């Protein structure tokens, strides 16, 4: 896992925690951090991770980062 992916995982965890607590200001800050980190992902970032982030499936993105799944997996949903 790259440093950006590690930071992204932490930002996603923060986003999920603040969303559960309905802390609107913190939700906005965490979301902005996720979007910044998404832009910093290199071209070699896993396709599945990019897929989840593009579709704002943040829980799936977090699950992917925590799972250790193959970085060569590709989306199978036809998008």
mmJSON file of the N, C-alpha and C atoms, coordinates in Angstrom:
{"data_MODEL":{"atom_site":{
"group_PDB":["ATOM","ATOM","ATOM","ATOM","ATOM","ATOM","ATOM","ATOM","ATOM","ATOM","ATOM","ATOM","ATOM","ATOM","ATOM","ATOM","ATOM","ATOM","ATOM","ATOM","ATOM","ATOM","ATOM","ATOM","ATOM","ATOM","ATOM","ATOM","ATOM","ATOM","ATOM","ATOM","ATOM","ATOM","ATOM","ATOM","ATOM","ATOM","ATOM","ATOM","ATOM","ATOM","ATOM","ATOM","ATOM","ATOM","ATOM","ATOM","ATOM","ATOM","ATOM","ATOM","ATOM","ATOM","ATOM","ATOM","ATOM","ATOM","ATOM","ATOM","ATOM","ATOM","ATOM","ATOM","ATOM","ATOM","ATOM","ATOM","ATOM","ATOM","ATOM","ATOM","ATOM","ATOM","ATOM","ATOM","ATOM","ATOM","ATOM","ATOM","ATOM","ATOM","ATOM","ATOM","ATOM","ATOM","ATOM","ATOM","ATOM","ATOM","ATOM","ATOM","ATOM","ATOM","ATOM","ATOM","ATOM","ATOM","ATOM","ATOM","ATOM","ATOM","ATOM","ATOM","ATOM","ATOM","ATOM","ATOM","ATOM","ATOM","ATOM","ATOM","ATOM","ATOM","ATOM","ATOM","ATOM","ATOM","ATOM","ATOM","ATOM","ATOM","ATOM","ATOM","ATOM","ATOM","ATOM","ATOM","ATOM","ATOM","ATOM","ATOM","ATOM","ATOM","ATOM","ATOM","ATOM","ATOM","ATOM","ATOM","ATOM","ATOM","ATOM","ATOM","ATOM","ATOM","ATOM","ATOM","ATOM","ATOM","ATOM","ATOM","ATOM","ATOM","ATOM","ATOM","ATOM","ATOM","ATOM","ATOM","ATOM","ATOM","ATOM","ATOM","ATOM","ATOM","ATOM","ATOM","ATOM","ATOM","ATOM","ATOM","ATOM","ATOM","ATOM","ATOM","ATOM","ATOM","ATOM","ATOM","ATOM","ATOM","ATOM","ATOM","ATOM","ATOM","ATOM","ATOM","ATOM","ATOM","ATOM","ATOM","ATOM","ATOM","ATOM","ATOM","ATOM","ATOM","ATOM","ATOM","ATOM","ATOM","ATOM","ATOM","ATOM","ATOM","ATOM","ATOM","ATOM","ATOM","ATOM","ATOM","ATOM","ATOM","ATOM","ATOM","ATOM","ATOM","ATOM","ATOM","ATOM","ATOM","ATOM","ATOM","ATOM","ATOM","ATOM","ATOM","ATOM","ATOM","ATOM","ATOM","ATOM","ATOM","ATOM","ATOM","ATOM"],
"id":[1,2,3,4,5,6,7,8,9,10,11,12,13,14,15,16,17,18,19,20,21,22,23,24,25,26,27,28,29,30,31,32,33,34,35,36,37,38,39,40,41,42,43,44,45,46,47,48,49,50,51,52,53,54,55,56,57,58,59,60,61,62,63,64,65,66,67,68,69,70,71,72,73,74,75,76,77,78,79,80,81,82,83,84,85,86,87,88,89,90,91,92,93,94,95,96,97,98,99,100,101,102,103,104,105,106,107,108,109,110,111,112,113,114,115,116,117,118,119,120,121,122,123,124,125,126,127,128,129,130,131,132,133,134,135,136,137,138,139,140,141,142,143,144,145,146,147,148,149,150,151,152,153,154,155,156,157,158,159,160,161,162,163,164,165,166,167,168,169,170,171,172,173,174,175,176,177,178,179,180,181,182,183,184,185,186,187,188,189,190,191,192,193,194,195,196,197,198,199,200,201,202,203,204,205,206,207,208,209,210,211,212,213,214,215,216,217,218,219,220,221,222,223,224,225,226,227,228,229,230,231,232,233,234,235,236,237],
"type_symbol":["N","C","C","N","C","C","N","C","C","N","C","C","N","C","C","N","C","C","N","C","C","N","C","C","N","C","C","N","C","C","N","C","C","N","C","C","N","C","C","N","C","C","N","C","C","N","C","C","N","C","C","N","C","C","N","C","C","N","C","C","N","C","C","N","C","C","N","C","C","N","C","C","N","C","C","N","C","C","N","C","C","N","C","C","N","C","C","N","C","C","N","C","C","N","C","C","N","C","C","N","C","C","N","C","C","N","C","C","N","C","C","N","C","C","N","C","C","N","C","C","N","C","C","N","C","C","N","C","C","N","C","C","N","C","C","N","C","C","N","C","C","N","C","C","N","C","C","N","C","C","N","C","C","N","C","C","N","C","C","N","C","C","N","C","C","N","C","C","N","C","C","N","C","C","N","C","C","N","C","C","N","C","C","N","C","C","N","C","C","N","C","C","N","C","C","N","C","C","N","C","C","N","C","C","N","C","C","N","C","C","N","C","C","N","C","C","N","C","C","N","C","C","N","C","C","N","C","C","N","C","C","N","C","C","N","C","C"],
"label_atom_id":["N","CA","C","N","CA","C","N","CA","C","N","CA","C","N","CA","C","N","CA","C","N","CA","C","N","CA","C","N","CA","C","N","CA","C","N","CA","C","N","CA","C","N","CA","C","N","CA","C","N","CA","C","N","CA","C","N","CA","C","N","CA","C","N","CA","C","N","CA","C","N","CA","C","N","CA","C","N","CA","C","N","CA","C","N","CA","C","N","CA","C","N","CA","C","N","CA","C","N","CA","C","N","CA","C","N","CA","C","N","CA","C","N","CA","C","N","CA","C","N","CA","C","N","CA","C","N","CA","C","N","CA","C","N","CA","C","N","CA","C","N","CA","C","N","CA","C","N","CA","C","N","CA","C","N","CA","C","N","CA","C","N","CA","C","N","CA","C","N","CA","C","N","CA","C","N","CA","C","N","CA","C","N","CA","C","N","CA","C","N","CA","C","N","CA","C","N","CA","C","N","CA","C","N","CA","C","N","CA","C","N","CA","C","N","CA","C","N","CA","C","N","CA","C","N","CA","C","N","CA","C","N","CA","C","N","CA","C","N","CA","C","N","CA","C","N","CA","C","N","CA","C","N","CA","C","N","CA","C","N","CA","C","N","CA","C","N","CA","C","N","CA","C","N","CA","C"],
"label_alt_id":[null,null,null,null,null,null,null,null,null,null,null,null,null,null,null,null,null,null,null,null,null,null,null,null,null,null,null,null,null,null,null,null,null,null,null,null,null,null,null,null,null,null,null,null,null,null,null,null,null,null,null,null,null,null,null,null,null,null,null,null,null,null,null,null,null,null,null,null,null,null,null,null,null,null,null,null,null,null,null,null,null,null,null,null,null,null,null,null,null,null,null,null,null,null,null,null,null,null,null,null,null,null,null,null,null,null,null,null,null,null,null,null,null,null,null,null,null,null,null,null,null,null,null,null,null,null,null,null,null,null,null,null,null,null,null,null,null,null,null,null,null,null,null,null,null,null,null,null,null,null,null,null,null,null,null,null,null,null,null,null,null,null,null,null,null,null,null,null,null,null,null,null,null,null,null,null,null,null,null,null,null,null,null,null,null,null,null,null,null,null,null,null,null,null,null,null,null,null,null,null,null,null,null,null,null,null,null,null,null,null,null,null,null,null,null,null,null,null,null,null,null,null,null,null,null,null,null,null,null,null,null,null,null,null,null,null,null],
"label_comp_id":["UNK","UNK","UNK","UNK","UNK","UNK","UNK","UNK","UNK","UNK","UNK","UNK","UNK","UNK","UNK","UNK","UNK","UNK","UNK","UNK","UNK","UNK","UNK","UNK","UNK","UNK","UNK","UNK","UNK","UNK","UNK","UNK","UNK","UNK","UNK","UNK","UNK","UNK","UNK","UNK","UNK","UNK","UNK","UNK","UNK","UNK","UNK","UNK","UNK","UNK","UNK","UNK","UNK","UNK","UNK","UNK","UNK","UNK","UNK","UNK","UNK","UNK","UNK","UNK","UNK","UNK","UNK","UNK","UNK","UNK","UNK","UNK","UNK","UNK","UNK","UNK","UNK","UNK","UNK","UNK","UNK","UNK","UNK","UNK","UNK","UNK","UNK","UNK","UNK","UNK","UNK","UNK","UNK","UNK","UNK","UNK","UNK","UNK","UNK","UNK","UNK","UNK","UNK","UNK","UNK","UNK","UNK","UNK","UNK","UNK","UNK","UNK","UNK","UNK","UNK","UNK","UNK","UNK","UNK","UNK","UNK","UNK","UNK","UNK","UNK","UNK","UNK","UNK","UNK","UNK","UNK","UNK","UNK","UNK","UNK","UNK","UNK","UNK","UNK","UNK","UNK","UNK","UNK","UNK","UNK","UNK","UNK","UNK","UNK","UNK","UNK","UNK","UNK","UNK","UNK","UNK","UNK","UNK","UNK","UNK","UNK","UNK","UNK","UNK","UNK","UNK","UNK","UNK","UNK","UNK","UNK","UNK","UNK","UNK","UNK","UNK","UNK","UNK","UNK","UNK","UNK","UNK","UNK","UNK","UNK","UNK","UNK","UNK","UNK","UNK","UNK","UNK","UNK","UNK","UNK","UNK","UNK","UNK","UNK","UNK","UNK","UNK","UNK","UNK","UNK","UNK","UNK","UNK","UNK","UNK","UNK","UNK","UNK","UNK","UNK","UNK","UNK","UNK","UNK","UNK","UNK","UNK","UNK","UNK","UNK","UNK","UNK","UNK","UNK","UNK","UNK","UNK","UNK","UNK","UNK","UNK","UNK"],
"label_asym_id":["A","A","A","A","A","A","A","A","A","A","A","A","A","A","A","A","A","A","A","A","A","A","A","A","A","A","A","A","A","A","A","A","A","A","A","A","A","A","A","A","A","A","A","A","A","A","A","A","A","A","A","A","A","A","A","A","A","A","A","A","A","A","A","A","A","A","A","A","A","A","A","A","A","A","A","A","A","A","A","A","A","A","A","A","A","A","A","A","A","A","A","A","A","A","A","A","A","A","A","A","A","A","A","A","A","A","A","A","A","A","A","A","A","A","A","A","A","A","A","A","A","A","A","A","A","A","A","A","A","A","A","A","A","A","A","A","A","A","A","A","A","A","A","A","A","A","A","A","A","A","A","A","A","A","A","A","A","A","A","A","A","A","A","A","A","A","A","A","A","A","A","A","A","A","A","A","A","A","A","A","A","A","A","A","A","A","A","A","A","A","A","A","A","A","A","A","A","A","A","A","A","A","A","A","A","A","A","A","A","A","A","A","A","A","A","A","A","A","A","A","A","A","A","A","A","A","A","A","A","A","A","A","A","A","A","A","A"],
"label_entity_id":["1","1","1","1","1","1","1","1","1","1","1","1","1","1","1","1","1","1","1","1","1","1","1","1","1","1","1","1","1","1","1","1","1","1","1","1","1","1","1","1","1","1","1","1","1","1","1","1","1","1","1","1","1","1","1","1","1","1","1","1","1","1","1","1","1","1","1","1","1","1","1","1","1","1","1","1","1","1","1","1","1","1","1","1","1","1","1","1","1","1","1","1","1","1","1","1","1","1","1","1","1","1","1","1","1","1","1","1","1","1","1","1","1","1","1","1","1","1","1","1","1","1","1","1","1","1","1","1","1","1","1","1","1","1","1","1","1","1","1","1","1","1","1","1","1","1","1","1","1","1","1","1","1","1","1","1","1","1","1","1","1","1","1","1","1","1","1","1","1","1","1","1","1","1","1","1","1","1","1","1","1","1","1","1","1","1","1","1","1","1","1","1","1","1","1","1","1","1","1","1","1","1","1","1","1","1","1","1","1","1","1","1","1","1","1","1","1","1","1","1","1","1","1","1","1","1","1","1","1","1","1","1","1","1","1","1","1"],
"label_seq_id":[1,1,1,2,2,2,3,3,3,4,4,4,5,5,5,6,6,6,7,7,7,8,8,8,9,9,9,10,10,10,11,11,11,12,12,12,13,13,13,14,14,14,15,15,15,16,16,16,17,17,17,18,18,18,19,19,19,20,20,20,21,21,21,22,22,22,23,23,23,24,24,24,25,25,25,26,26,26,27,27,27,28,28,28,29,29,29,30,30,30,31,31,31,32,32,32,33,33,33,34,34,34,35,35,35,36,36,36,37,37,37,38,38,38,39,39,39,40,40,40,41,41,41,42,42,42,43,43,43,44,44,44,45,45,45,46,46,46,47,47,47,48,48,48,49,49,49,50,50,50,51,51,51,52,52,52,53,53,53,54,54,54,55,55,55,56,56,56,57,57,57,58,58,58,59,59,59,60,60,60,61,61,61,62,62,62,63,63,63,64,64,64,65,65,65,66,66,66,67,67,67,68,68,68,69,69,69,70,70,70,71,71,71,72,72,72,73,73,73,74,74,74,75,75,75,76,76,76,77,77,77,78,78,78,79,79,79],
"pdbx_PDB_ins_code":[null,null,null,null,null,null,null,null,null,null,null,null,null,null,null,null,null,null,null,null,null,null,null,null,null,null,null,null,null,null,null,null,null,null,null,null,null,null,null,null,null,null,null,null,null,null,null,null,null,null,null,null,null,null,null,null,null,null,null,null,null,null,null,null,null,null,null,null,null,null,null,null,null,null,null,null,null,null,null,null,null,null,null,null,null,null,null,null,null,null,null,null,null,null,null,null,null,null,null,null,null,null,null,null,null,null,null,null,null,null,null,null,null,null,null,null,null,null,null,null,null,null,null,null,null,null,null,null,null,null,null,null,null,null,null,null,null,null,null,null,null,null,null,null,null,null,null,null,null,null,null,null,null,null,null,null,null,null,null,null,null,null,null,null,null,null,null,null,null,null,null,null,null,null,null,null,null,null,null,null,null,null,null,null,null,null,null,null,null,null,null,null,null,null,null,null,null,null,null,null,null,null,null,null,null,null,null,null,null,null,null,null,null,null,null,null,null,null,null,null,null,null,null,null,null,null,null,null,null,null,null,null,null,null,null,null,null],
"Cartn_x":[0.85,0.0,0.895,0.579,1.368,1.016,1.834,1.575,0.251,-0.047,-1.317,-2.492,-2.359,-3.435,-3.634,-2.541,-2.647,-3.378,-3.011,-3.687,-5.158,-5.43,-6.8,-7.599,-7.003,-7.677,-8.035,-7.106,-7.363,-8.466,-8.453,-9.49,-10.853,-10.882,-12.142,-12.658,-11.768,-12.171,-12.746,-12.097,-12.588,-13.954,-14.1,-15.374,-16.493,-16.225,-17.242,-17.607,-16.617,-16.88,-17.677,-17.31,-18.022,-19.426,-19.587,-20.915,-21.83,-21.296,-22.104,-22.536,-21.69,-22.001,-22.745,-22.912,-23.616,-22.978,-21.651,-20.898,-20.642,-21.55,-21.551,-20.266,-19.712,-18.478,-17.328,-17.219,-16.157,-16.367,-17.619,-17.924,-17.384,-17.64,-17.161,-15.652,-14.981,-13.521,-12.971,-13.561,-13.102,-13.354,-14.498,-14.819,-13.84,-13.536,-12.558,-11.199,-10.805,-9.514,-9.541,-10.633,-10.757,-10.607,-11.277,-11.22,-9.807,-9.111,-7.724,-6.828,-6.981,-6.145,-6.469,-7.735,-8.133,-7.399,-7.256,-6.556,-5.062,-4.523,-3.096,-2.737,-3.738,-3.456,-2.727,-1.726,-0.972,-1.743,-1.228,-1.856,-1.846,-0.953,-0.851,-1.743,-2.629,-3.551,-4.466,-4.871,-5.745,-7.038,-7.404,-8.611,-9.863,-9.926,-11.103,-11.204,-10.089,-10.092,-10.589,-10.065,-10.524,-12.022,-12.472,-13.884,-14.756,-14.406,-15.194,-15.175,-14.026,-13.929,-14.713,-14.636,-15.365,-16.87,-17.334,-18.767,-19.167,-18.225,-18.453,-18.903,-18.433,-18.699,-17.585,-17.653,-16.54,-16.378,-17.467,-17.329,-16.659,-17.025,-16.394,-14.923,-14.596,-13.196,-12.399,-12.981,-12.321,-12.164,-13.207,-13.139,-12.045,-11.949,-10.926,-9.533,-9.311,-7.998,-7.657,-8.66,-8.435,-8.327,-8.766,-8.865,-7.586,-6.744,-5.543,-5.848,-6.988,-7.337,-6.315,-6.311,-5.383,-5.54,-4.42,-4.459,-4.737,-4.762,-5.028,-6.496,-7.314,-8.754,-9.328,-10.289,-10.933,-12.438,-13.103,-14.545,-15.274,-16.331,-17.097,-18.543,-18.815,-20.205,-20.567,-19.667,-19.98,-19.821,-19.233,-19.036,-17.664],
"Cartn_y":[-1.174,0.0,1.237,2.163,3.384,4.329,5.352,6.348,7.065,7.373,8.041,7.125,5.838,4.894,4.762,4.809,4.762,6.003,7.174,8.413,8.372,7.817,7.696,6.779,5.686,4.771,5.495,6.267,7.021,8.06,8.732,9.725,9.059,7.897,7.159,6.711,6.251,5.843,7.041,8.192,9.4,9.796,9.723,10.055,9.153,7.86,6.918,7.199,7.491,7.764,9.044,10.092,11.358,11.293,10.498,10.316,9.603,8.589,7.846,8.748,9.706,10.623,11.869,11.977,13.107,14.451,14.484,15.701,16.412,17.303,17.858,18.589,19.381,20.101,19.125,18.132,17.142,16.262,16.005,15.227,15.964,17.256,18.062,18.071,18.192,18.19,16.843,15.758,14.423,14.184,14.621,14.448,15.226,16.449,17.232,16.542,15.961,15.247,14.032,13.309,12.15,12.599,13.673,14.162,14.617,15.262,15.675,14.458,13.469,12.273,11.482,11.458,10.772,11.369,12.681,13.35,13.048,12.683,12.407,10.96,10.11,8.71,8.634,7.811,7.644,6.835,6.847,6.099,4.593,4.168,2.746,2.33,3.216,2.88,1.746,0.886,-0.233,0.232,-0.455,-0.101,-0.17,-1.156,-1.287,-0.103,0.343,1.488,2.73,2.965,4.109,3.999,2.813,2.561,2.954,2.49,2.801,4.293,4.922,6.349,7.184,6.831,7.564,7.509,6.417,6.236,6.596,7.172,7.612,6.467,5.267,4.09,3.996,4.908,5.055,3.859,3.225,2.038,0.912,0.75,-0.279,0.034,1.316,1.711,1.381,1.674,1.362,-0.142,-0.883,-2.348,-2.882,-2.327,-2.745,-2.507,-1.317,-0.992,-1.876,-2.262,-3.106,-4.584,-4.98,-6.402,-7.027,-6.201,-6.769,-7.508,-7.209,-7.857,-7.521,-8.316,-8.136,-6.759,-6.09,-4.767,-4.849,-6.049,-6.199,-6.495,-6.588,-6.789,-5.631,-5.92,-4.852,-4.882,-3.744,-3.679,-4.594,-5.232,-6.16,-5.693,-4.423,-3.961,-3.33,-3.324,-2.804,-1.305,-0.643,0.815,1.142],
"Cartn_z":[0.0,0.0,0.0,-0.894,-0.992,0.16,0.329,1.375,1.123,-0.125,-0.461,-0.131,-0.451,-0.15,1.357,2.124,3.58,4.105,3.594,3.989,3.589,2.418,1.939,2.86,3.269,4.194,5.49,6.019,7.25,7.047,5.901,5.607,5.459,4.83,4.687,6.051,6.919,8.271,9.03,8.901,9.562,9.011,7.694,7.057,7.578,7.645,8.124,9.58,10.405,11.818,12.002,11.275,11.433,10.834,9.785,9.199,10.19,10.847,11.827,12.981,13.33,14.431,13.955,12.642,12.023,12.382,12.311,12.591,11.268,10.895,9.541,9.176,10.057,9.716,9.472,10.334,10.186,8.958,8.616,7.405,6.189,6.116,4.998,4.899,6.043,6.059,5.591,6.084,5.694,4.209,3.714,2.296,1.423,1.815,1.058,1.033,2.143,2.203,1.273,1.25,0.356,-1.094,-1.454,-2.835,-3.206,-2.273,-2.522,-2.745,-1.895,-2.002,-3.267,-3.641,-4.873,-6.07,-6.086,-7.181,-7.172,-6.009,-5.891,-6.205,-6.349,-6.668,-8.003,-8.059,-9.292,-10.313,-11.517,-12.607,-12.331,-11.463,-11.15,-9.976,-9.523,-8.433,-8.886,-7.968,-8.337,-9.01,-10.063,-10.817,-9.946,-9.073,-8.204,-7.252,-6.728,-5.822,-6.56,-7.739,-8.535,-8.828,-9.171,-9.464,-8.269,-7.091,-5.896,-5.592,-5.717,-5.424,-6.433,-7.703,-8.737,-8.518,-7.956,-7.726,-6.302,-5.569,-4.185,-3.282,-3.59,-2.758,-1.721,-0.755,0.181,1.117,1.517,2.367,1.581,0.323,-0.507,-0.739,-0.923,-1.091,0.165,1.325,2.588,2.757,2.455,2.533,1.609,0.415,-0.536,0.036,0.593,1.146,2.344,3.1,4.277,3.946,2.771,2.435,1.923,1.326,0.722,-0.571,-1.206,-2.473,-3.55,-4.556,-5.661,-6.283,-6.483,-7.103,-8.595,-9.149,-10.577,-10.857,-9.798,-10.007,-10.789,-11.636,-12.408,-12.144,-12.258,-12.054,-13.023,-12.557,-13.389,-13.581,-13.272,-13.319,-14.662,-15.611,-16.924,-17.066,-16.077,-16.15,-16.639],
"occupancy":[1.0,1.0,1.0,1.0,1.0,1.0,1.0,1.0,1.0,1.0,1.0,1.0,1.0,1.0,1.0,1.0,1.0,1.0,1.0,1.0,1.0,1.0,1.0,1.0,1.0,1.0,1.0,1.0,1.0,1.0,1.0,1.0,1.0,1.0,1.0,1.0,1.0,1.0,1.0,1.0,1.0,1.0,1.0,1.0,1.0,1.0,1.0,1.0,1.0,1.0,1.0,1.0,1.0,1.0,1.0,1.0,1.0,1.0,1.0,1.0,1.0,1.0,1.0,1.0,1.0,1.0,1.0,1.0,1.0,1.0,1.0,1.0,1.0,1.0,1.0,1.0,1.0,1.0,1.0,1.0,1.0,1.0,1.0,1.0,1.0,1.0,1.0,1.0,1.0,1.0,1.0,1.0,1.0,1.0,1.0,1.0,1.0,1.0,1.0,1.0,1.0,1.0,1.0,1.0,1.0,1.0,1.0,1.0,1.0,1.0,1.0,1.0,1.0,1.0,1.0,1.0,1.0,1.0,1.0,1.0,1.0,1.0,1.0,1.0,1.0,1.0,1.0,1.0,1.0,1.0,1.0,1.0,1.0,1.0,1.0,1.0,1.0,1.0,1.0,1.0,1.0,1.0,1.0,1.0,1.0,1.0,1.0,1.0,1.0,1.0,1.0,1.0,1.0,1.0,1.0,1.0,1.0,1.0,1.0,1.0,1.0,1.0,1.0,1.0,1.0,1.0,1.0,1.0,1.0,1.0,1.0,1.0,1.0,1.0,1.0,1.0,1.0,1.0,1.0,1.0,1.0,1.0,1.0,1.0,1.0,1.0,1.0,1.0,1.0,1.0,1.0,1.0,1.0,1.0,1.0,1.0,1.0,1.0,1.0,1.0,1.0,1.0,1.0,1.0,1.0,1.0,1.0,1.0,1.0,1.0,1.0,1.0,1.0,1.0,1.0,1.0,1.0,1.0,1.0,1.0,1.0,1.0,1.0,1.0,1.0,1.0,1.0,1.0,1.0,1.0,1.0,1.0,1.0,1.0,1.0,1.0,1.0],
"B_iso_or_equiv":[0.0,0.0,0.0,0.0,0.0,0.0,0.0,0.0,0.0,0.0,0.0,0.0,0.0,0.0,0.0,0.0,0.0,0.0,0.0,0.0,0.0,0.0,0.0,0.0,0.0,0.0,0.0,0.0,0.0,0.0,0.0,0.0,0.0,0.0,0.0,0.0,0.0,0.0,0.0,0.0,0.0,0.0,0.0,0.0,0.0,0.0,0.0,0.0,0.0,0.0,0.0,0.0,0.0,0.0,0.0,0.0,0.0,0.0,0.0,0.0,0.0,0.0,0.0,0.0,0.0,0.0,0.0,0.0,0.0,0.0,0.0,0.0,0.0,0.0,0.0,0.0,0.0,0.0,0.0,0.0,0.0,0.0,0.0,0.0,0.0,0.0,0.0,0.0,0.0,0.0,0.0,0.0,0.0,0.0,0.0,0.0,0.0,0.0,0.0,0.0,0.0,0.0,0.0,0.0,0.0,0.0,0.0,0.0,0.0,0.0,0.0,0.0,0.0,0.0,0.0,0.0,0.0,0.0,0.0,0.0,0.0,0.0,0.0,0.0,0.0,0.0,0.0,0.0,0.0,0.0,0.0,0.0,0.0,0.0,0.0,0.0,0.0,0.0,0.0,0.0,0.0,0.0,0.0,0.0,0.0,0.0,0.0,0.0,0.0,0.0,0.0,0.0,0.0,0.0,0.0,0.0,0.0,0.0,0.0,0.0,0.0,0.0,0.0,0.0,0.0,0.0,0.0,0.0,0.0,0.0,0.0,0.0,0.0,0.0,0.0,0.0,0.0,0.0,0.0,0.0,0.0,0.0,0.0,0.0,0.0,0.0,0.0,0.0,0.0,0.0,0.0,0.0,0.0,0.0,0.0,0.0,0.0,0.0,0.0,0.0,0.0,0.0,0.0,0.0,0.0,0.0,0.0,0.0,0.0,0.0,0.0,0.0,0.0,0.0,0.0,0.0,0.0,0.0,0.0,0.0,0.0,0.0,0.0,0.0,0.0,0.0,0.0,0.0,0.0,0.0,0.0,0.0,0.0,0.0,0.0,0.0,0.0],
"pdbx_formal_charge":[null,null,null,null,null,null,null,null,null,null,null,null,null,null,null,null,null,null,null,null,null,null,null,null,null,null,null,null,null,null,null,null,null,null,null,null,null,null,null,null,null,null,null,null,null,null,null,null,null,null,null,null,null,null,null,null,null,null,null,null,null,null,null,null,null,null,null,null,null,null,null,null,null,null,null,null,null,null,null,null,null,null,null,null,null,null,null,null,null,null,null,null,null,null,null,null,null,null,null,null,null,null,null,null,null,null,null,null,null,null,null,null,null,null,null,null,null,null,null,null,null,null,null,null,null,null,null,null,null,null,null,null,null,null,null,null,null,null,null,null,null,null,null,null,null,null,null,null,null,null,null,null,null,null,null,null,null,null,null,null,null,null,null,null,null,null,null,null,null,null,null,null,null,null,null,null,null,null,null,null,null,null,null,null,null,null,null,null,null,null,null,null,null,null,null,null,null,null,null,null,null,null,null,null,null,null,null,null,null,null,null,null,null,null,null,null,null,null,null,null,null,null,null,null,null,null,null,null,null,null,null,null,null,null,null,null,null],
"auth_seq_id":[1,1,1,2,2,2,3,3,3,4,4,4,5,5,5,6,6,6,7,7,7,8,8,8,9,9,9,10,10,10,11,11,11,12,12,12,13,13,13,14,14,14,15,15,15,16,16,16,17,17,17,18,18,18,19,19,19,20,20,20,21,21,21,22,22,22,23,23,23,24,24,24,25,25,25,26,26,26,27,27,27,28,28,28,29,29,29,30,30,30,31,31,31,32,32,32,33,33,33,34,34,34,35,35,35,36,36,36,37,37,37,38,38,38,39,39,39,40,40,40,41,41,41,42,42,42,43,43,43,44,44,44,45,45,45,46,46,46,47,47,47,48,48,48,49,49,49,50,50,50,51,51,51,52,52,52,53,53,53,54,54,54,55,55,55,56,56,56,57,57,57,58,58,58,59,59,59,60,60,60,61,61,61,62,62,62,63,63,63,64,64,64,65,65,65,66,66,66,67,67,67,68,68,68,69,69,69,70,70,70,71,71,71,72,72,72,73,73,73,74,74,74,75,75,75,76,76,76,77,77,77,78,78,78,79,79,79],
"auth_comp_id":["UNK","UNK","UNK","UNK","UNK","UNK","UNK","UNK","UNK","UNK","UNK","UNK","UNK","UNK","UNK","UNK","UNK","UNK","UNK","UNK","UNK","UNK","UNK","UNK","UNK","UNK","UNK","UNK","UNK","UNK","UNK","UNK","UNK","UNK","UNK","UNK","UNK","UNK","UNK","UNK","UNK","UNK","UNK","UNK","UNK","UNK","UNK","UNK","UNK","UNK","UNK","UNK","UNK","UNK","UNK","UNK","UNK","UNK","UNK","UNK","UNK","UNK","UNK","UNK","UNK","UNK","UNK","UNK","UNK","UNK","UNK","UNK","UNK","UNK","UNK","UNK","UNK","UNK","UNK","UNK","UNK","UNK","UNK","UNK","UNK","UNK","UNK","UNK","UNK","UNK","UNK","UNK","UNK","UNK","UNK","UNK","UNK","UNK","UNK","UNK","UNK","UNK","UNK","UNK","UNK","UNK","UNK","UNK","UNK","UNK","UNK","UNK","UNK","UNK","UNK","UNK","UNK","UNK","UNK","UNK","UNK","UNK","UNK","UNK","UNK","UNK","UNK","UNK","UNK","UNK","UNK","UNK","UNK","UNK","UNK","UNK","UNK","UNK","UNK","UNK","UNK","UNK","UNK","UNK","UNK","UNK","UNK","UNK","UNK","UNK","UNK","UNK","UNK","UNK","UNK","UNK","UNK","UNK","UNK","UNK","UNK","UNK","UNK","UNK","UNK","UNK","UNK","UNK","UNK","UNK","UNK","UNK","UNK","UNK","UNK","UNK","UNK","UNK","UNK","UNK","UNK","UNK","UNK","UNK","UNK","UNK","UNK","UNK","UNK","UNK","UNK","UNK","UNK","UNK","UNK","UNK","UNK","UNK","UNK","UNK","UNK","UNK","UNK","UNK","UNK","UNK","UNK","UNK","UNK","UNK","UNK","UNK","UNK","UNK","UNK","UNK","UNK","UNK","UNK","UNK","UNK","UNK","UNK","UNK","UNK","UNK","UNK","UNK","UNK","UNK","UNK","UNK","UNK","UNK","UNK","UNK","UNK"],
"auth_asym_id":["A","A","A","A","A","A","A","A","A","A","A","A","A","A","A","A","A","A","A","A","A","A","A","A","A","A","A","A","A","A","A","A","A","A","A","A","A","A","A","A","A","A","A","A","A","A","A","A","A","A","A","A","A","A","A","A","A","A","A","A","A","A","A","A","A","A","A","A","A","A","A","A","A","A","A","A","A","A","A","A","A","A","A","A","A","A","A","A","A","A","A","A","A","A","A","A","A","A","A","A","A","A","A","A","A","A","A","A","A","A","A","A","A","A","A","A","A","A","A","A","A","A","A","A","A","A","A","A","A","A","A","A","A","A","A","A","A","A","A","A","A","A","A","A","A","A","A","A","A","A","A","A","A","A","A","A","A","A","A","A","A","A","A","A","A","A","A","A","A","A","A","A","A","A","A","A","A","A","A","A","A","A","A","A","A","A","A","A","A","A","A","A","A","A","A","A","A","A","A","A","A","A","A","A","A","A","A","A","A","A","A","A","A","A","A","A","A","A","A","A","A","A","A","A","A","A","A","A","A","A","A","A","A","A","A","A","A"],
"auth_atom_id":["N","CA","C","N","CA","C","N","CA","C","N","CA","C","N","CA","C","N","CA","C","N","CA","C","N","CA","C","N","CA","C","N","CA","C","N","CA","C","N","CA","C","N","CA","C","N","CA","C","N","CA","C","N","CA","C","N","CA","C","N","CA","C","N","CA","C","N","CA","C","N","CA","C","N","CA","C","N","CA","C","N","CA","C","N","CA","C","N","CA","C","N","CA","C","N","CA","C","N","CA","C","N","CA","C","N","CA","C","N","CA","C","N","CA","C","N","CA","C","N","CA","C","N","CA","C","N","CA","C","N","CA","C","N","CA","C","N","CA","C","N","CA","C","N","CA","C","N","CA","C","N","CA","C","N","CA","C","N","CA","C","N","CA","C","N","CA","C","N","CA","C","N","CA","C","N","CA","C","N","CA","C","N","CA","C","N","CA","C","N","CA","C","N","CA","C","N","CA","C","N","CA","C","N","CA","C","N","CA","C","N","CA","C","N","CA","C","N","CA","C","N","CA","C","N","CA","C","N","CA","C","N","CA","C","N","CA","C","N","CA","C","N","CA","C","N","CA","C","N","CA","C","N","CA","C","N","CA","C","N","CA","C","N","CA","C","N","CA","C","N","CA","C","N","CA","C"],
"pdbx_PDB_model_num":[1,1,1,1,1,1,1,1,1,1,1,1,1,1,1,1,1,1,1,1,1,1,1,1,1,1,1,1,1,1,1,1,1,1,1,1,1,1,1,1,1,1,1,1,1,1,1,1,1,1,1,1,1,1,1,1,1,1,1,1,1,1,1,1,1,1,1,1,1,1,1,1,1,1,1,1,1,1,1,1,1,1,1,1,1,1,1,1,1,1,1,1,1,1,1,1,1,1,1,1,1,1,1,1,1,1,1,1,1,1,1,1,1,1,1,1,1,1,1,1,1,1,1,1,1,1,1,1,1,1,1,1,1,1,1,1,1,1,1,1,1,1,1,1,1,1,1,1,1,1,1,1,1,1,1,1,1,1,1,1,1,1,1,1,1,1,1,1,1,1,1,1,1,1,1,1,1,1,1,1,1,1,1,1,1,1,1,1,1,1,1,1,1,1,1,1,1,1,1,1,1,1,1,1,1,1,1,1,1,1,1,1,1,1,1,1,1,1,1,1,1,1,1,1,1,1,1,1,1,1,1,1,1,1,1,1,1]
}}}
